[in-house]
Structure formats: structure tokens, C-alpha cells
Amino acid sequence: DPSLYQTRRIEVAARDGEAVPVTLLWRSDAVEEGRPAPCHLYGYGSYGICMDPSFSASRLALVDRGVVYAVAHIRGGGEMGHHRWYEAAGKYLAKRNTFTDFVDCGKALLER
């Protein structure tokens, strides 16, 4: 039943001030908003590859058990534009942003 699931896209401030989008998925009858819940944070930021929306039975199995599934759209990927998010902010000397974005997203989710 699709009505049991909720999604939200939030923005997390990275340590350098850049807004990093995070997509959240949870089951509304298993997770009470504003209350602590287990969370699986996923992120990939390399080669300008975007994390396109897709269905996954294994993700749904986690969500059905009360886990919030979060996708951090970190720099190095292409979600916010190939040049801006990958070439200029997630490659070569800026590659460090990929890792610090992921850490900052995790910390922000812990604070929510």
C-alpha cells in the first residue's frame, strides 16, 4: 500500500556552507516524525553519477521494519549539475568534499 510510505527531501549544511540534498524514505506507521529511529544512510559521489530514483525490494524490507532510508546526494555526483557538483566541487583537489559531505549528512540526521 503506497499510502504507508513517506518521502521528504531535506538540505543539510556541509562544513563549508554548501547545501547538500538528502532524500528520506520511511514507513509512516512504523516511524513517528520527530522521534529517534534507526537510519541507513547511503551516498555515492564519483564520476558525476546521479542517484536516480528506483525501486529496491531490499530497501523496502528495511523501511518496513522501521528503518529510515536516507540517500545523501553528496558532491562528486551529478545531481546538482555536472560542472558545479562534480567538476568544480567533487573531483581532484575538491574530492575531499565527497567524504566530508557524507559525514556532515550523518551528523545532521543524528541531530534531527
Steps between C-alpha positions, in 0.01 A plus 500: 500500500686814380314721748703343783824659375624857532786676327662834559797683355693712745815707471792463736766768543845358427794630702584751224141628489390318182145360515507122444166337410393186688201288400319319783261203476310353793186308583256738666344238729843375619687828554365795695631829362719684747578182698827305478502216246769280347635643176692353208696777327615436144706725278710479187691790353733416215535535125203739486256209541151594624300295748185463292174401673442126482314220674687250716339213690792491746450870583131442549573208735704734721238775490223252587694419818508861617830613346523842337683468168702810411687580179759777530549665159860592575742694282678293241166382362304691241170576673563874519661536157799332343734798513392650831458179704765278339763687300533802732411356841553123508802417289879522531598740779132541598441123538517543876153661480352161408607353833435801721152543346413141596624548857314831533178340372532224759557749779202710391272195494610410854397848614153474343 
